[in-house]
Amino acid sequence: MRSRLFGFLTQFFTTWVSLILFALVASTAQAAQTIVVYGDSLSAAYGIQPNTGWVALLENKLKQQNSAYKVVNASISGETTSGGLSRFNQMLKTHQPSIVVIELGANDGLRGLSLNEMQSNLNSMITKAKAKNATVMLLGMKIPPNYGIQYTQKFSAIYDDLAQKYQLSLVPFFLDGVAGNRNLVQDDGLHPAASAQPKLLENIWPKLEGLLKNNL
């Protein structure tokens, strides 16, 4: 009788421990499959319906592929690299992403802010993400030539420099094929229209798809 009871308790305890370990592993795996898009109005679907933005299109694409990844859009219209850095730690804590797509810097450039500070802010976000074992993808930007050759060239070079320094996947110009096309931008001449969102996703997908496969 005592032997049977001991066997039952042993089996019960083993099963209980296994279930807890399985739950912990499953929870960790789920947290590790999060993509956070961390950008400004270009990713926050400014001026259009949220479900037509490129981030929503990315989420739909992954669902159609039965991907293990989920997408969190942590973008805020008007965000600068300074603002992004100020809430970056909280984002990492809240979402525990495995991939962070950083799309910031455009507002720094358009406002003529310090490029040294912009680079420092981006650098800090990248190192913070990597310290949490997250893979970083960088979406490069360009600004109009009326800001001067020296400023515009240095602005674009920041993304190249950081990508080389940290061996990041880089999309050289996120708005490639959209910027300057009146049929693809809103009336303000800056923000991509709903019709441009598939093109934005097309611009990043080849690089992002490779990261998804490598992180599984």
C-alpha positions in Angstrom: 0.0 0.0 0.0 2.8 2.4 1.0 4.7 1.5 -2.2 1.7 2.3 -4.4 1.1 5.6 -2.6 4.8 6.5 -3.0 4.6 5.6 -6.7 1.5 7.7 -7.2 3.0 10.7 -5.5 6.2 10.4 -7.4 4.3 10.2 -10.7 2.1 13.1 -9.7 5.1 15.3 -8.7 7.0 14.4 -11.9 4.0 15.3 -14.1 3.4 18.6 -12.2 7.1 19.6 -12.6 7.0 18.7 -16.3 3.9 20.9 -16.8 5.5 23.8 -15.1 8.7 23.5 -17.1 6.6 23.2 -20.3 4.7 26.4 -19.4 7.9 28.3 -18.7 9.5 27.2 -22.0 6.3 28.0 -23.9 6.1 31.4 -22.3 9.7 32.1 -23.1 9.3 30.9 -26.7 6.3 33.1 -27.1 8.1 36.2 -25.8 11.0 35.5 -28.1 8.8 35.6 -31.2 7.8 39.3 -31.0 8.7 41.8 -33.6 8.6 45.4 -32.4 8.4 48.2 -35.0 9.8 51.2 -33.3 9.3 54.3 -35.4 7.6 57.6 -36.1 4.6 58.7 -38.2 6.0 56.7 -41.2 5.3 53.5 -39.3 2.4 54.8 -37.2 0.0 55.0 -40.2 -0.3 58.8 -39.9 -3.2 60.2 -41.9 -4.5 56.8 -43.0 -6.5 54.0 -41.5 -4.2 52.0 -39.1 -5.2 48.7 -40.8 -3.8 50.0 -44.1 -0.4 50.9 -42.8 2.7 48.8 -43.7 3.0 47.4 -40.1 -0.5 46.1 -40.3 0.2 44.6 -43.7 3.3 42.9 -42.3 1.2 41.4 -39.5 -1.3 40.1 -42.0 1.4 38.7 -44.2 2.9 36.8 -41.2 -0.5 35.5 -40.2 -1.1 34.2 -43.8 2.2 32.3 -43.5 1.2 30.9 -40.2 4.4 32.5 -38.8 5.3 32.1 -35.1 6.0 35.8 -35.0 3.6 38.5 -33.7 4.0 42.2 -34.5 3.8 45.1 -32.0 3.7 48.6 -33.4 5.4 50.9 -30.9 5.6 53.8 -33.3 4.6 57.4 -32.3 3.9 60.2 -34.8 6.4 63.0 -34.4 8.9 60.9 -32.5 12.6 61.8 -32.5 15.5 59.6 -31.6 15.7 61.4 -28.3 12.0 60.6 -27.5 12.5 57.1 -28.7 15.5 56.5 -26.4 13.5 57.9 -23.4 11.0 55.1 -23.7 13.2 52.3 -25.1 13.9 50.5 -21.8 10.2 50.3 -21.0 9.5 48.9 -24.5 12.1 46.2 -24.0 10.7 45.3 -20.6 7.1 45.3 -21.8 7.4 43.4 -25.0 10.7 41.4 -24.7 11.2 41.4 -28.5 13.4 39.1 -30.4 13.5 41.6 -33.3 13.4 45.4 -33.1 12.9 47.3 -36.3 14.1 50.9 -35.7 12.7 53.5 -38.0 13.7 56.8 -36.4 15.7 59.8 -37.4 13.5 61.5 -40.0 12.1 64.1 -37.5 15.6 64.8 -36.2 16.7 65.6 -39.7 13.6 67.7 -40.7 14.0 69.7 -37.5 17.7 70.3 -38.1 18.6 68.7 -34.8 22.2 67.7 -33.8 23.3 64.7 -36.0 25.8 63.7 -33.3 23.0 63.4 -30.8 20.9 61.5 -33.3 23.7 59.0 -33.9 24.3 58.7 -30.1 20.6 58.1 -29.5 20.4 55.4 -32.2 23.6 53.9 -30.9 22.2 53.6 -27.4 19.0 52.0 -28.6 20.9 49.4 -30.6 23.2 48.5 -27.7 20.3 48.3 -25.3 18.4 45.9 -27.6 21.5 43.8 -28.2 22.1 43.6 -24.5 18.6 41.9 -24.3 19.6 39.5 -27.1 17.3 41.2 -29.5 18.2 41.4 -33.2 18.1 44.9 -34.6 17.0 46.0 -38.1 17.7 49.5 -39.1 15.5 51.5 -41.6 17.6 54.2 -43.2 16.3 57.6 -44.2 17.2 60.5 -46.4 16.2 64.2 -46.1 15.6 66.8 -48.8 18.8 68.5 -50.3 17.7 71.9 -49.2 19.2 71.2 -45.8 22.7 71.4 -47.4 25.0 68.8 -48.9 27.1 68.4 -45.7 24.1 67.9 -43.4 22.2 65.6 -45.8 25.2 63.4 -46.5 26.1 63.1 -42.8 22.5 62.3 -42.0 22.3 59.4 -44.4 25.8 58.1 -43.4 24.7 57.6 -39.8 22.6 54.6 -40.7 25.4 53.1 -42.8 28.0 53.7 -40.0 25.8 52.1 -37.3 24.9 49.1 -39.6 28.6 48.4 -40.2 29.6 49.0 -36.6 27.0 46.5 -35.3 26.6 44.3 -38.4 23.0 45.1 -38.6 20.5 44.4 -41.4 19.9 47.8 -43.1 17.4 49.1 -45.6 19.3 52.0 -47.0 16.3 54.1 -47.8 13.0 53.1 -46.3 11.0 55.5 -48.6 12.6 54.3 -51.8 10.2 54.5 -54.7 7.7 56.5 -52.6 9.4 59.8 -51.7 8.8 62.4 -54.4 6.1 60.4 -56.0 2.9 62.6 -55.9 0.7 59.6 -56.5 2.0 57.8 -53.4 2.2 60.6 -50.8 -0.5 62.5 -48.9 -1.3 66.2 -49.5 1.4 67.3 -47.2 4.0 66.0 -49.6 5.8 64.0 -46.9 3.7 61.2 -45.5 3.1 58.0 -47.6 -0.5 57.5 -48.7 -2.4 54.2 -48.1 -1.5 53.2 -51.7 2.2 53.5 -50.8 2.1 51.1 -47.9 2.6 47.9 -49.9 5.7 49.4 -51.4 7.1 50.3 -48.0 6.6 46.7 -46.9 8.2 45.5 -50.1 11.2 47.7 -49.3 11.9 46.0 -46.0 10.6 42.4 -46.5 13.7 40.8 -48.2 15.9 41.8 -45.3 13.3 41.1 -42.6 12.4 37.7 -44.0 16.1 36.7 -43.6 16.1 37.7 -40.0 12.9 35.8 -39.3 14.4 32.6 -40.6 17.6 33.1 -38.7 15.8 33.8 -35.4 13.5 30.7 -35.4 
